[in-house]
Amino acid sequence: MHHFNLVAGHLSASLTAAGVPDEIVQQILAAIAPLSADIATAVA
């Protein structure tokens, strides 16, 4: 989960830097959060 959180943080910062409104950034993060187990696993 640690790596997913790092990627989500980077995504959030990148979207914000690109001028995406905070409300949209939060919607995107909310959409990918349930997929965290499919995107990153505890096994490295």
C-alpha atoms as a printed R data frame, in Angstrom:
   type eleno elety resid chain resno       x      y       z
1  ATOM     1    CA   MET     A     1   0.000  0.000   0.000
2  ATOM     2    CA   HIS     A     2   2.944  2.314   0.638
3  ATOM     3    CA   HIS     A     3   3.862  2.429  -3.052
4  ATOM     4    CA   PHE     A     4   0.263  3.053  -4.102
5  ATOM     5    CA   ASN     A     5   0.116  6.005  -1.703
6  ATOM     6    CA   LEU     A     6   3.344  7.399  -3.143
7  ATOM     7    CA   VAL     A     7   1.995  7.143  -6.698
8  ATOM     8    CA   ALA     A     8  -1.350  8.658  -5.677
9  ATOM     9    CA   GLY     A     9   0.483 11.534  -4.023
10 ATOM    10    CA   HIS     A    10   2.574 12.102  -7.127
11 ATOM    11    CA   LEU     A    11  -0.549 11.965  -9.304
12 ATOM    12    CA   SER     A    12  -2.273 14.495  -7.077
13 ATOM    13    CA   ALA     A    13   0.706 16.857  -7.131
14 ATOM    14    CA   SER     A    14   1.072 16.532 -10.899
15 ATOM    15    CA   LEU     A    15  -2.593 17.209 -11.565
16 ATOM    16    CA   THR     A    16  -2.526 20.209  -9.235
17 ATOM    17    CA   ALA     A    17   0.621 21.552 -10.913
18 ATOM    18    CA   ALA     A    18  -1.112 21.167 -14.277
19 ATOM    19    CA   GLY     A    19  -3.934 23.389 -13.065
20 ATOM    20    CA   VAL     A    20  -6.585 20.748 -12.506
21 ATOM    21    CA   PRO     A    21  -9.122 22.021  -9.958
22 ATOM    22    CA   ASP     A    22  -8.851 20.415  -6.502
23 ATOM    23    CA   GLU     A    23 -12.410 19.061  -6.720
24 ATOM    24    CA   ILE     A    24 -11.516 17.117  -9.876
25 ATOM    25    CA   VAL     A    25  -8.244 15.870  -8.365
26 ATOM    26    CA   GLN     A    26 -10.178 14.538  -5.368
27 ATOM    27    CA   GLN     A    27 -12.698 12.824  -7.670
28 ATOM    28    CA   ILE     A    28  -9.879 11.129  -9.576
29 ATOM    29    CA   LEU     A    29  -8.195  9.962  -6.371
30 ATOM    30    CA   ALA     A    30 -11.532  8.685  -5.049
31 ATOM    31    CA   ALA     A    31 -12.028  6.749  -8.284
32 ATOM    32    CA   ILE     A    32  -8.662  4.979  -8.111
33 ATOM    33    CA   ALA     A    33  -8.567  4.365  -4.337
34 ATOM    34    CA   PRO     A    34 -10.770  1.233  -4.495
35 ATOM    35    CA   LEU     A    35  -8.376 -0.192  -7.104
36 ATOM    36    CA   SER     A    36  -5.316  0.059  -4.852
37 ATOM    37    CA   ALA     A    37  -5.117 -3.697  -4.215
38 ATOM    38    CA   ASP     A    38  -5.209 -4.347  -7.971
39 ATOM    39    CA   ILE     A    39  -2.617 -1.679  -8.756
40 ATOM    40    CA   ALA     A    40  -0.067 -2.409  -6.019
41 ATOM    41    CA   THR     A    41   0.383 -5.474  -3.863
42 ATOM    42    CA   ALA     A    42   2.249 -6.055  -0.625
43 ATOM    43    CA   VAL     A    43   4.601 -8.419  -2.466
44 ATOM    44    CA   ALA     A    44   7.578 -6.597  -3.943
